[in-house]
């Protein structure tokens, strides 16, 4: 599939890319090649293919959801200049 100069410029603008005018022919060729490959893949029947979350069929090793540390909030908040309802109070910096 062939892309014209205007299409390349529009794609670059949408992607927020700055490309030089002399590089546009290279991008036309490369993007055209990608679109040609997509066109070749369109007739492939994928109805029976189940989407995968990961290319390898492995189980994720998850750690048990167990509390491993003690709650030290009250001890830590004793050092804070100001707290309220378990939160640290800080001066307003944005108006």
Buried (B, 14 or more C-beta within 10 A) or exposed (E): EEBEEEEBBEBBEEEEEEBEEEEBEEBBEEBBEEEEEEEEEEEEEEEEEEEEEEEEEEEEEEEEEEEEEEEEEEEEBEEEEEBEEEEEEEEEEEE
